[in-house]
Amino acid sequence: MLELRHVTKKFGNNTVLHDINLKVHNGEVVVIIGPSGSGKSTLIRHMNLLEQPTSGKVLFQDKIISGSISKKAQQRVHENIGMVFQHFDLFPHFTVRQNISYAPRVVKHLSKSQTDRQSTELLKEMDLENKADAYPDQLSGGQQQRIAIIRSLAMNPKVMLFDEPTSALDPEMVEEVLKSMKKLAKSGMTMVVVTHEMGFAQEVGSRVVFVDRGHILEQGTPDEIFHHAKHERTKNFISKILYT
């Protein structure tokens, strides 16, 4: 579904990613973990063209999407690869329904009746149907993040990317967002998740990728990474984050 092939990223003289090779298969939930500043967010941002590699290639469904591609190809990427950020970035002057419906109407040219029906169905799935006419400032942080997830789902993407989606939330709001993400994973959605939520990684991840200082040091099943890690740096990270 997605592939990073020998991706290196430099900002000036600072190399943030070193020769990254990573494949994401259809239906997988790939969870990327590692210390702050290790390059996790930069890595995931390459998957939907928010960053371009200094060298190497990014592929979606076996087609190269990095480098110079047409606007039509870029649009196809953004339609098929949804992304949810740390901060919700909802339009403050739009209602919840308008936030969800905007992109499908503008990009896919769906009618108001179509987008209204779609937004109602998605809100119902996330137990937020009573918030359709609310504005973002009337919602909790957890509710806003769940609306951000729904907004991405409204484009019917083939892959969903999550860049630390719970890091800006109060602890009591984290679980409601993780619950929505777990539900999405169970539906078979292909997902790539950058997170510090180790419980989520162990419960939902089909594969866990450990990144440190711009390198993928190790990857495997949750059991392999959390209980049978081979790399000493991985073992140290896991022991500190789980047991301290």
Phi, psi and chi 1 to 4 in degrees:
 res  aa     phi    psi   chi1   chi2   chi3   chi4
   1 MET       -  -52.6 -174.4   67.3   78.5      -
   2 LEU  -132.1  145.3  -91.0  171.0      -      -
   3 GLU  -147.9  133.9 -178.6  179.9   -0.4      -
   4 LEU  -106.2  122.7  -86.9   63.7      -      -
   5 ARG  -119.9  107.8 -170.5 -179.6  -66.9  172.3
   6 HIS    53.6   44.5  -62.4  -66.3      -      -
   7 VAL   -82.3  123.5  166.7      -      -      -
   8 THR  -120.9  137.8  -68.2      -      -      -
   9 LYS  -129.6  126.9  179.1   65.2  174.7  179.4
  10 LYS  -121.0  139.7  -65.1 -177.5  178.8 -178.9
  11 PHE  -114.5  101.1  -66.5  104.1      -      -
  12 GLY    64.9 -125.6      -      -      -      -
  13 ASN   -90.6   -0.1  -66.0  -36.8      -      -
  14 ASN   -95.5  117.3 -176.7   26.6      -      -
  15 THR   -90.4  114.7  -57.7      -      -      -
  16 VAL   -93.0  -34.2  179.8      -      -      -
  17 LEU  -126.6  135.9  -63.3  176.6      -      -
  18 HIS  -117.5  104.8  -59.3  -97.4      -      -
  19 ASP    47.2   59.3 -166.1   31.5      -      -
  20 ILE   -81.9  127.3  -63.8  -67.6      -      -
  21 ASN  -122.3  118.7  -70.4  -74.4      -      -
  22 LEU  -151.8  131.3  179.9   64.1      -      -
  23 LYS  -116.0  139.3  -69.2 -176.6  179.1 -178.5
  24 VAL  -119.9  118.1  179.2      -      -      -
  25 HIS   -94.8  158.8  -59.0  -73.7      -      -
  26 ASN   -56.7  128.5 -173.3   35.9      -      -
  27 GLY    85.2   -3.5      -      -      -      -
  28 GLU   -78.1  152.1  -87.5 -164.3  -55.2      -
  29 VAL  -115.1  101.1  178.7      -      -      -
  30 VAL   -96.5  119.7  176.4      -      -      -
  31 VAL  -106.9  124.5 -177.2      -      -      -
  32 ILE  -103.5  121.7  -58.6  173.1      -      -
  33 ILE  -123.4  166.7   64.6  171.1      -      -
  34 GLY   152.2  167.7      -      -      -      -
  35 PRO   -65.8  160.2   22.9  -32.3      -      -
  36 SER   -59.9  140.2  -63.0      -      -      -
  37 GLY    80.4   12.6      -      -      -      -
  38 SER   -87.0   -8.1   59.5      -      -      -
  39 GLY   104.6    8.4      -      -      -      -
  40 LYS   -61.4  -48.6  -56.3 -174.8  -59.1  -63.4
  41 SER   -66.9  -38.9  -69.5      -      -      -
  42 THR   -62.1  -39.7  -58.0      -      -      -
  43 LEU   -60.5  -50.6 -169.7  159.8      -      -
  44 ILE   -69.5  -29.7 -160.1  172.7      -      -
  45 ARG   -69.2  -19.3  -74.1  168.8   64.1   87.8
  46 HIS   -71.6  -19.7  -82.4   77.6      -      -
  47 MET   -76.6  -16.3  -65.9 -178.4  177.0      -
  48 ASN  -133.4   30.1   70.3  -17.8      -      -
  49 LEU    72.9   12.9  -52.3 -177.3      -      -
  50 LEU   -72.7  -21.7  -70.6  177.5      -      -
  51 GLU  -132.2  147.4  -63.9  -73.2   -6.5      -
  52 GLN  -110.5  136.9  -72.5  -74.0  -15.1      -
  53 PRO   -68.4  146.0   23.9  -32.1      -      -
  54 THR   -67.5  -38.4  -55.8      -      -      -
  55 SER  -149.0  159.9   61.9      -      -      -
  56 GLY    98.2 -177.9      -      -      -      -
  57 LYS  -136.0  150.8  -61.9  174.5 -178.4  178.4
  58 VAL  -117.4  131.0 -178.2      -      -      -
  59 LEU  -123.1  142.9  -64.6   87.2      -      -
  60 PHE  -126.5  121.6  172.7   61.7      -      -
  61 GLN    50.4   46.0  -65.8 -176.6  -38.7      -
  62 ASP    70.2    9.7  -64.0  -37.2      -      -
  63 LYS  -113.2  135.8  -65.4 -177.8 -179.9  179.0
  64 ILE   -68.5  127.2  -64.1  171.3      -      -
  65 ILE  -114.8   -8.7   60.6  171.9      -      -
  66 SER   -84.6  165.4   54.0      -      -      -
  67 GLY    80.2 -154.6      -      -      -      -
  68 SER   -84.9  108.9  -62.2      -      -      -
  69 ILE  -128.2  161.7   61.1  173.3      -      -
  70 SER   -68.4  160.5   67.4      -      -      -
  71 LYS   -61.9  -34.7  -72.9 -173.5  176.9 -179.6
  72 LYS   -64.6  -40.0 -173.4  175.5 -179.3  179.6
  73 ALA   -67.6  -39.4      -      -      -      -
  74 GLN   -61.4  -43.2  -70.5 -180.0   32.5      -
  75 GLN   -62.1  -39.9 -179.8  175.4  -43.5      -
  76 ARG   -61.8  -41.2  178.3  176.5  172.8  -89.6
  77 VAL   -61.0  -47.4  169.4      -      -      -
  78 HIS   -69.6  -27.0  -68.8  136.9      -      -
  79 GLU   -72.1  -35.8  -74.6 -179.4   19.2      -
  80 ASN   -94.6  -15.3  -75.9  -70.4      -      -
  81 ILE  -123.1  100.4  -55.2  176.1      -      -
  82 GLY   -83.3  155.8      -      -      -      -
  83 MET  -142.0  138.0 -172.8  158.2 -172.3      -
  84 VAL  -119.7  129.3  178.0      -      -      -
  85 PHE  -101.7  176.7  -58.9   88.9      -      -
  86 GLN   -60.4  -45.4  -63.2  178.1   26.7      -
  87 HIS  -103.2  143.4  -59.9  -75.6      -      -
  88 PHE   -71.6  -33.1  -30.1  119.9      -      -
  89 ASP    55.6   36.9  -64.6  -31.6      -      -
  90 LEU   -77.1  151.4  -60.7  176.7      -      -
  91 PHE   -70.9  115.1  -64.8  119.0      -      -
  92 PRO   -66.5  -25.5   23.4  -33.2      -      -
  93 HIS   -92.6    2.3   56.6  -66.5      -      -
  94 PHE  -103.1  146.2  -79.0    5.6      -      -
  95 THR   -70.4  171.6   64.8      -      -      -
  96 VAL   -57.1  -47.8  163.2      -      -      -
  97 ARG   -61.7  -40.4 -171.3 -174.0  -59.6  -80.5
  98 GLN   -66.8  -38.0  -70.6  169.2  -26.7      -
  99 ASN   -60.2  -42.2  -94.9  -75.9      -      -
 100 ILE   -71.5  -37.7  -63.8  167.1      -      -
 101 SER   -85.1  -18.0  -59.9      -      -      -
 102 TYR   -58.5  -55.3 -179.3   76.2      -      -
 103 ALA   -63.9  -45.6      -      -      -      -
 104 PRO   -58.9  -34.0  -26.8   36.0      -      -
 105 ARG   -74.7  -43.0  -69.6 -174.1   67.9 -177.1
 106 VAL   -76.8  -44.0  171.4      -      -      -
 107 VAL   -85.9  -44.8  177.7      -      -      -
 108 LYS   -98.3   -4.8  -66.6 -166.6  169.3 -175.4
 109 HIS    60.1   36.5  -51.2  -67.1      -      -
 110 LEU   -77.1  153.3  -61.3 -176.4      -      -
 111 SER   -76.7  164.7   67.0      -      -      -
 112 LYS   -61.9  -40.1 -174.8  177.2 -174.9  -59.8
 113 SER   -64.1  -38.1   62.0      -      -      -
 114 GLN   -65.8  -46.6  -73.1  175.1  -50.4      -
 115 THR   -71.8  -32.6   57.7      -      -      -
 116 ASP   -64.2  -43.5  -77.7   -8.2      -      -
 117 ARG   -64.7  -42.9 -176.3  167.9   59.6 -108.8
 118 GLN   -63.4  -46.9  179.4 -167.8   47.2      -
 119 SER   -63.9  -36.8   61.3      -      -      -
 120 THR   -63.8  -43.5  -63.9      -      -      -
 121 GLU   -64.1  -44.2  -70.0  171.0   -3.9      -
 122 LEU   -67.3  -40.8  -71.7  169.3      -      -
 123 LEU   -64.0  -38.2  -74.7  165.5      -      -
 124 LYS   -65.1  -40.7 -170.5  172.6 -177.5  179.4
 125 GLU   -61.1  -32.8  -73.2  176.8   15.8      -
 126 MET   -96.6   10.1  -66.6  -73.9 -170.2      -
 127 ASP    58.5   39.7  -59.9  -41.8      -      -
 128 LEU  -128.7   21.9  -72.1  168.1      -      -
 129 GLU   -62.8  -23.9   60.8  -93.8   38.3      -
 130 ASN   -80.9    1.2   63.1  -26.6      -      -
 131 LYS  -107.0    9.8  -59.3  -63.9 -177.7 -177.9
 132 ALA   -57.5  -36.7      -      -      -      -
 133 ASP  -101.2    7.0  -62.5  -42.5      -      -
 134 ALA   -80.4  159.0      -      -      -      -
 135 TYR  -100.0  155.3  -73.1   88.3      -      -
 136 PRO   -51.6  -38.6  -32.2   38.0      -      -
 137 ASP   -72.3   -4.7   64.2    1.1      -      -
 138 GLN   -96.0    1.7  -62.4  172.5  -49.3      -
 139 LEU  -110.2  155.2  -55.0  174.7      -      -
 140 SER   -73.0  166.4   69.2      -      -      -
 141 GLY   -59.9  -40.4      -      -      -      -
 142 GLY   -64.3  -40.6      -      -      -      -
 143 GLN   -66.0  -41.0  -71.2  170.3  -23.6      -
 144 GLN   -61.8  -40.5  -70.7 -173.3   60.4      -
 145 GLN   -68.1  -36.1 -170.6   61.4  -65.7      -
 146 ARG   -67.9  -34.1  -72.2  156.9   67.7 -162.6
 147 ILE   -66.4  -38.5  -62.8  -58.2      -      -
 148 ALA   -61.8  -37.4      -      -      -      -
 149 ILE   -65.0  -46.3  -65.6  171.6      -      -
 150 ILE   -60.9  -40.7  -68.2  172.0      -      -
 151 ARG   -58.9  -40.6 -177.8  176.4   59.8  178.8
 152 SER   -68.2  -39.7  -71.2      -      -      -
 153 LEU   -65.7  -25.5  -69.3  174.0      -      -
 154 ALA   -63.1  -18.7      -      -      -      -
 155 MET   -88.7    3.2  -67.3  -63.2  -72.5      -
 156 ASN    53.1   54.0  -66.1  -46.0      -      -
 157 PRO   -71.4  158.8   30.6  -36.5      -      -
 158 LYS   -89.1  -22.5  -69.2 -177.7  170.2   62.1
 159 VAL  -136.8  142.1 -177.5      -      -      -
 160 MET  -119.1  129.3  -76.5  -74.8  -73.0      -
 161 LEU  -107.2  138.1  -49.9  178.0      -      -
 162 PHE  -128.4  118.7  -64.2   83.9      -      -
 163 ASP  -105.6   93.4 -173.9    8.5      -      -
 164 GLU    46.7   59.3  -61.1 -165.5   29.1      -
 165 PRO   -66.6  -15.1   27.3  -36.3      -      -
 166 THR  -108.8   -0.4   60.2      -      -      -
 167 SER   -69.0  -22.3   64.6      -      -      -
 168 ALA   -95.6    6.4      -      -      -      -
 169 LEU  -101.2  151.2  -61.1  176.4      -      -
 170 ASP   -66.8  150.0  -67.1  -27.6      -      -
 171 PRO   -52.4  -38.0  -28.9   36.6      -      -
 172 GLU   -71.2  -16.1   65.4  -92.4   23.1      -
 173 MET   -93.1  -13.7  -62.0  176.8 -174.2      -
 174 VAL   -62.8  -43.9  168.7      -      -      -
 175 GLU   -63.4  -36.3 -169.7   52.8   42.1      -
 176 GLU   -67.2  -33.6   65.9 -177.6   68.7      -
 177 VAL   -72.3  -43.8  173.6      -      -      -
 178 LEU   -62.0  -35.7  -66.6  179.7      -      -
 179 LYS   -61.9  -41.7 -177.5  179.0  178.2 -178.4
 180 SER   -65.8  -38.3  -64.3      -      -      -
 181 MET   -68.7  -37.6  -68.1  171.7   63.3      -
 182 LYS   -63.6  -40.2  -69.6  172.9 -174.1  177.2
 183 LYS   -62.8  -40.5 -172.1  174.1 -177.3  179.1
 184 LEU   -65.1  -41.3 -172.5   58.5      -      -
 185 ALA   -63.5  -41.0      -      -      -      -
 186 LYS   -64.9  -25.0  -73.7 -178.7  179.8  178.3
 187 SER   -74.7  -10.4   75.5      -      -      -
 188 GLY   100.0    5.6      -      -      -      -
 189 MET   -63.8  135.0  174.1   63.3   73.5      -
 190 THR   -73.1  126.5  -54.3      -      -      -
 191 MET  -135.8  142.8  -62.0  166.3   60.9      -
 192 VAL  -124.3  124.2 -177.6      -      -      -
 193 VAL  -128.1  119.6 -175.5      -      -      -
 194 VAL   -91.8  122.4  171.5      -      -      -
 195 THR  -156.6  158.4 -173.2      -      -      -
 196 HIS  -104.8    4.5  -69.9  -70.4      -      -
 197 GLU   -84.2   92.8  -61.8  -67.3  -24.2      -
 198 MET   -69.4  -30.3  -63.3  -61.1  111.7      -
 199 GLY   -62.7  -42.5      -      -      -      -
 200 PHE   -62.1  -45.1  175.6   88.2      -      -
 201 ALA   -58.5  -42.3      -      -      -      -
 202 GLN   -72.3  -37.8  -67.1 -177.3   79.4      -
 203 GLU   -80.5  -39.3 -179.9 -177.4  -12.1      -
 204 VAL  -108.5  -29.2 -177.7      -      -      -
 205 GLY   -64.1  132.6      -      -      -      -
 206 SER   -87.3  -23.9   47.0      -      -      -
 207 ARG  -147.8  139.7 -177.3  154.3   43.2  102.9
 208 VAL  -115.8  131.9  178.4      -      -      -
 209 VAL  -116.1  122.9  178.3      -      -      -
 210 PHE  -100.0  120.4  177.4   65.5      -      -
 211 VAL  -113.2  134.7  177.3      -      -      -
 212 ASP  -145.2  126.4 -174.3   50.0      -      -
 213 ARG    51.9   40.8  -62.9 -177.8 -178.3 -179.6
 214 GLY    80.2    7.6      -      -      -      -
 215 HIS  -117.0  143.0  -62.7  -90.8      -      -
 216 ILE   -82.7  107.1  -66.6  179.4      -      -
 217 LEU   -84.5  -29.3  -66.2 -170.9      -      -
 218 GLU  -166.1  147.5 -166.8  166.2   -4.0      -
 219 GLN  -150.1  150.7   57.9 -178.6  -59.1      -
 220 GLY   176.2 -169.9      -      -      -      -
 221 THR   -66.8  161.1   65.9      -      -      -
 222 PRO   -52.8  -40.8  -29.5   37.3      -      -
 223 ASP   -64.0  -42.1 -178.0   64.2      -      -
 224 GLU   -63.9  -42.9  -72.2  169.6  -19.6      -
 225 ILE   -76.3  -43.2  -63.3  -60.2      -      -
 226 PHE   -84.7  -22.6  -74.5   97.3      -      -
 227 HIS  -124.3  -15.3  -56.7  -67.1      -      -
 228 HIS  -139.7   39.0  -54.9  -75.4      -      -
 229 ALA   -61.3  144.7      -      -      -      -
 230 LYS   -97.8  -33.9  -63.6  176.3 -178.7  177.5
 231 HIS   -84.8  134.1 -160.2  -72.6      -      -
 232 GLU   -60.4  -37.0 -159.3   59.9   37.6      -
 233 ARG   -65.3  -38.6 -179.9   69.8 -176.4   95.8
 234 THR   -63.1  -45.4  -47.6      -      -      -
 235 LYS   -58.8  -43.5  -66.7  177.0 -177.4  177.9
 236 ASN   -64.7  -43.6  -70.8  -21.4      -      -
 237 PHE   -62.4  -48.4  175.7   81.7      -      -
 238 ILE   -61.3  -43.6  -64.4  -62.5      -      -
 239 SER   -64.4  -37.3   65.0      -      -      -
 240 LYS   -72.5  -42.0  -73.2  178.9 -179.6  178.0
 241 ILE   -78.9  -25.1 -155.5  161.3      -      -
 242 LEU   -93.6  -29.8  -71.8 -175.8      -      -
 243 TYR  -119.4   12.2  -52.9  116.7      -      -
 244 THR  -122.2      -   57.9      -      -      -
